[in-house]
Amino acid sequence: MADLPDSVDRHILDHRIVLALKAVREASGCTLQEAIDIFEVRYEALRRDRPEEFHLSREEYGHNVYT
């Protein structure tokens, strides 16, 4: 995975999914599908390593987000 700016983690933790995807694409120059894949890997790593920083449960997190 490409080196991602700190803003990606902050966007993920603050439930700003679209901004996180945009930051991933800008940092890596990847396609939207690749950004989604990178997002998923980073999301899972953050859930594992920093669960206390999420404001929404895993079940609530992706509601009303369609890609």
Secondary structure, DSSP 8 states (H G I E B T S, - for coil): -----HHHHHHHHTT-HHHHHHHHHHHH---HHHHHHHHHHHHHHHHHH-GGG-SS-HHHHTTT---
